[in-house]
Amino acid sequence: MKTAIELVKEVDIKDVSYISLAMQLDLVLLTRDKSLIEGVRKRKFKKIMHFDEFLRNV
């Protein structure tokens, strides 16, 4: 949880639960929140994908 807080604290702290769960389950987080995607990717978190990109790849 501490790592998840560090990832989202400057983006949107309300998303910490989603990031934390994705990290614990070792899953890719699907979201339409562009600012969240950009913010956590800047902090080297790569297991996040825009939902529309996921749909195009299915």
C-alpha positions in Angstrom: 0.0 0.0 0.0 2.9 2.3 0.8 4.2 2.0 -2.8 0.8 2.6 -4.2 0.4 5.8 -2.2 3.7 7.0 -3.5 2.6 6.3 -7.1 -0.7 8.3 -6.9 -0.2 10.9 -4.2 0.5 13.7 -6.7 -2.0 12.4 -9.3 -5.2 11.4 -7.4 -5.1 9.8 -4.0 -8.5 8.3 -4.4 -7.1 5.8 -6.9 -4.7 4.3 -4.4 -7.0 1.3 -3.8 -7.1 0.4 -7.5 -3.3 0.7 -7.9 -2.7 -1.3 -4.7 -5.0 -4.1 -5.8 -3.4 -4.4 -9.2 0.0 -4.5 -7.6 -1.1 -7.2 -5.0 -2.7 -9.4 -7.7 0.0 -8.7 -10.3 -2.6 -7.6 -12.8 -2.8 -4.9 -15.4 -5.1 -2.1 -14.3 -7.6 -1.0 -16.9 -8.9 2.6 -16.7 -10.1 5.5 -18.8 -8.4 8.0 -16.4 -5.7 9.5 -18.7 -4.1 11.6 -15.9 -3.8 8.5 -13.7 -2.1 6.5 -16.6 0.3 9.3 -17.4 1.1 10.0 -13.7 1.9 6.5 -12.6 3.8 5.7 -15.9 6.1 8.7 -15.1 6.9 6.9 -11.8 7.8 3.7 -13.7 4.5 1.8 -13.1 3.9 -0.1 -16.3 1.0 -2.4 -15.4 -1.7 0.1 -16.4 -3.6 0.4 -19.7 -6.3 2.6 -21.2 -9.5 0.7 -21.4 -10.1 1.7 -25.1 -6.6 0.5 -26.0 -7.4 -2.9 -24.4 -10.7 -3.1 -26.4 -8.8 -2.4 -29.7 -6.3 -5.2 -28.9 -8.9 -7.9 -28.0 
